[in-house]
Each structure stands twice: as structure tokens, then as C-alpha cells.
Amino acid sequence: MKKTMIDNDFDLANIASVNLGVGLKQNGNRYFIPSDAGTKGALSAILQDTAQTFEGVATAWEVYDVSEDYGDTRRIYSPRNSEYMAKLSAIFDIGGLPDLANLNDHVRDIEYYFGEFTDGQGRRAVGIRKATQLKGTLGARNRLVRLVNDTVVMIEEETLKLDSIFDVIVTDANVFILNPRNVELVAKITEQVAATAANKIQHIHDTLQFLDLSRIQAGISKHRQMARHAASVAAHPNLANFQQANIEAMAVQHKVVFKTLPNGRLQCRVQDHAKLLEILDARRYHLDLAGDGGDPYRATGRQKVRA
């Protein structure tokens, strides 16, 4: 059987050790939770089921795009050293953690839980899940029952429920993302994008010397989606090769109006800021199938077509 990307990083069939951990929301601290053999076995099964879910997705692996509006499940990954994966990478690098002995006092403060796995070759993987369902059964105390000798018996203890799959698997080299929305919440990506947006715009401004983006830079951190487009554009490997004539032609099709500043740079109207960033981020296109001039379109979701 051909190896998958995850199989290349970790031997899912040969898990040698398992730890259960949690991250608290209020103070950001992480702890291990003492777990029995049954829990460790369940966590291993969840890791394997998550990898299997990836393999059941028809799309090819694609690199995580911070400006993408992910809809249907896709096979997404990111290098672990990406700036937006820093918090997930830190969970992978946890090392030894203290045990959280008084779990009952902290359950409602758990932001996420994770399984730390080591395979037979000493390689590590971490599966992480936003703790929505884990905490969801707390309010059901004295309403849950179990079957014992054909009789239902009330469960009086606090009960936690593990999810069927992880949101993300982190290995030494990569981050494999199954649920982008939850991953972005745990990784605090929205906050990081906003905090770095002005620098991203400055990078684009410095690289595309025919555009003036100074007015966009001034308020970019307050505009969530614009900040995401800026982050995506700034990371484009061919940004320095963007062509002025092509951008101006696309701007005309989408009614983006420029004026030429004394320094020769083009500056768009304030109301066109979002449109311009969408053009630079390949979120705007023009299609003319009937030969009647066609229409402009806006794409919040996209997948690059491979031959």
C-alpha cells in the first residue's frame, strides 16, 4: 500500500505510548491527565480514525491558505514551522507536563484536549481537539444511564466524552488539518493575522512598487477578511512578479478606480480597498462564455487545478 503524507511522518500501526493532555483557556497552561489503558487505547483509535478520514477525502493534499473559506472537507496541511502554526507547534513541543490532579475543578475551563503519541521508531504525533463535546456531557449528570445485567443504572459521576476524530494531527514536520475552523480557534490564527496585518501590507507595498497601499495599511487590523487576504498575498511565492498591466486590467473589470500619486504609484479609492486585495489574492475573476462581455465574479473558496 502506498504511504500517505501522515504515514511518512508517523507509524499509525505501531503506537508505543500514549498520553492524554488538556489546555486550559483562562491561563493557557497545559497538563497531562492520568489515564487508564482503555482511555489510551481509545485515543489511539481516534488518531487512526482521523488519519483514515483524511484518506477518505477525494481531494489532493493542499497547503493551508489563511484567506480560504473552507467548506467541504479537504485534505489540508501546513509545514509545522509556518508562522500561523506556532501555537500548535508549541503543543507538539510540550515535553514533560505536570499532572492535573483536580480535574473536576477545571473541566469547564478546558479549551482543548490532545493525545500525545510515540511510535516504535520514537517519532511523535499529537492529535488535538477543541473541547466542545468533552465538556458537553457535564450538564447531563444524573440523566445518563448504563446497562448492567439487563437493567439501566443511573451514572452519578461526572462524565466526559471523547470525540470520534481529532481536528488536527501535528507531526515533527507537518500539521494535518481536518477541521480548519476549530484549528483556527485553538491556534489563535485570527488574532495573529490581525496583529501582523500592517506588516504584511507593508511587505506588499514594498514589493509592488507600482501600488500605494498606505491607506489600506492604516486600518487593516480592524478588517478581519482583508487582513487574511493581505497575509495570503504577502506569502505568495511569486509576488515580486505580479504585473502592473494585468492588475490594472482586472481592476477595470471590477470597477476598482485608481489615481496616480506624484510618486507614480497607483492608489485606489477607499471603497475599493477590499476589492483590490481580493484581486491580488486571486479572489476576483472575469468570465465571458457567451461572447457578450461577460461578468465579474468573486470567489471566497478555491482549489488550484492540477494537470
PyMOL commands that set and color helices and strands:
alter all, ss='L'
color gray80, all
select helices_A, chain A and resi 5-9+37-55+83-92+103-105+107-109+132-136+138-140+180-187+189-207+214-222+224-234+239-241+244-253+270-280
alter helices_A, ss='H'
color red, helices_A
select strands_A, chain A and resi 15-24+30-33+62-63+76-79+110-119+124-130+145-148+151-154+168-171+174-177+258-260+266-268+284-287+295-298
alter strands_A, ss='S'
color yellow, strands_A
deselect
rebuild
show_as cartoon
